[in-house]
Amino acid sequence: MTECVFFEDEPSVPYINPVDYLKNLYTVGFEEVRNSDGTFTVKKATGENMTLDPDADTVSFDIYENFCGNDTDQAGSSLQMDFVKEHPTRFLSETKGVTFELSKYQIDAAEVDGEIYLPLPTIADFFNATYNAGEYYDGSIYYTHTYGSEIYFDKSKYFATVERDKSLIDYDYRELCFVMDTLYGKPYKSKMSASINELGLDKTLDTYNDETRMVKELLLSDSKIDYMAGLSIMQGYFFDGGHTALNYESNLYGSDTVLGKAWADFMTDPENEQIVKRIFALNMNGDNIIYEFRLKPQRAEKYAQYEKVNSWENDTIYCVREGDTLVFVFNNYVKEAVSSFKWSLDYAKENGIKTFIIDDSTNTGGSSAVLAYILQIMINSQMHSNVYEMKMTNTTTNNVLAVPSELDLNLDGKFDDADKEVVYDFNFAVLTSGRSFSSGNLLPVLAKEYGIPILGETSGGGECALNVRYTPATLTYGISSSTKLITDSGAIVDKGAAPDYYLVDMVYDEEVGQEVKHFSNMYDIPSITKMIDDFYNNPAVWGDVDGDGSITVDDATAVQ
């Protein structure tokens, strides 16, 4: 049993001892020491320290990334990937610690009877990198996995009313400001990033425009409907392609709850027409509609002309062949993609394939370990290694890091020198679109730096790792975390990978009365095979002659 402390001014916020919390997240141990100066140090068994000052209301870490990082041994967990062995993080810059000034947000580090306590939602935010969190709901604390898992306890009581817990309103807002100011990655594509980096969330809402001032009022309302409306409007300013998701409609547990019905009434009430229009205008992601209802059908129509060699996972992963070209298609970086990819490589090697295309054009991301495997295979004729280092910066500490992954490239269950010689002598290429997001964006960004051609259109960004978090009322939301992926060249990952061959046409659509994107050229295998051959065989001809950032027929014309 875990003992918590409650305070009269925040009766719905449990304060928990850090060691009591951390022992539920990690397999290593923690020890708390009270120092002579009145501070408390929590020592992790692996050597890192967290120091809490109850007078100054600060929390300091000597090596934040190592203290908060996952255990490298994930055996038996849903995160375990049999083909990868992660090694400890390697710092590529001088290691800097970090101090969080909770006092700035009127959040207490409280000493009670000689022990130190933090609010449960605040300490959960510090350690969200574990993809686990503690939630307080209806008198109990639940520990849950935050990445792709279903809620295992009943939260329906929250959705039975439209009034917020008044004792949580102010803390909820201050906690959100703390997260966005210190733990949010502030990605390049988000409208709010620059202002939050300079002013913080609270002042940004106060000064950005009249609408953001209204958002702040809605976030501090005692109505759950107002609160949800405020978050839905704010989401439009934070939109970054998919990782940051502040609107809570997915939390409604269906429209048959009291809150669900009230939200539906709000959205259809003519009196709310203007605010509803703004919610839709700010959150309408037209690109996703384009890719779902134009790109996918056009791709399916083109690929139906070719031989489907094999398929996996209910046809969400498959490969098609035309002549001496094989195209590997997958929609997410899931564990199952690795064995399917390896099967396709071996088939290609045994059947005279010369060009191997990775169709990343509808891939919205997933595991970075799967990405590392696929990329290492593509570049291993240059590298002859079975270790790939994912490079990143932590925007909270400004430390630059590398996470080495040892890869079982031949999938024989062993990590050894044989993996270093897993080389496939193909002309590799990557197909991308604006729907290629997160890991689906990072693969072409990194592949391009190794000289692998990119075809299609500029990939969709997503430079920060995803974190799923909980409000003090246990509603979920996603943010682009402080783990920001980087490249060796310093390219901004969020800008995407510009294609070497731009293949999207604009075609007049009589039904909508305007020109729309047309994607069929991206999936014309004989045509793109010719481009890839030219790229590898005639690099002097197929250079970016006109300097527009991509290699197209215009560049070849300029040479001629």
Secondary structure, 3 states (H helix, E strand, C coil): CCCEEEECCEEEEEEECHHHHHCCCCCCCEEEEECCCCCEEEEECCCCEEEEECCCCEEEECCHHHHHCCCCCCCCCCCCCCCEEECCCEECCCCCCEEEEHHHHCCCCEEECCEEEEEHHHHHHHCHHHCEEEEEECCEEEEEECCCCCCCCCCHHHHHCCECCHHHHHHHHHHHHHHHHHCECCCCCCCCHHHHHHHCHHHHHHHCCHHHHHHHHHHCCCEHHHHHHHHHHHHHHHCCCCCCECCCHHHCCCCCCHHHHHHHHHHHCHHHHHHHHHHHHHHCCHHHHHHHHHHHHHHHHHHCCCEEEEEECCCCEEEEEECCEEEEEECCECCHHHHHHHHHHHHHHHCCCCEEEEECCCCCCECHHHHHHHHHHHHHHHHCCCEEEEEEEECCCCEEEEEEEEECCCCCCCCCHHHHHCCCCCEEEEEECCCCCCHHHHHHHHHHHCCCCEEECCCCCCCEEEEEEECCCCCEEEEEEEEEECCCCCCCHHHCCCCCEECCEEEEECCCCEEEEECHHHHCHHHHHHHHHHHHHCCCCCCCCCCCCCCCHHHHHHHC
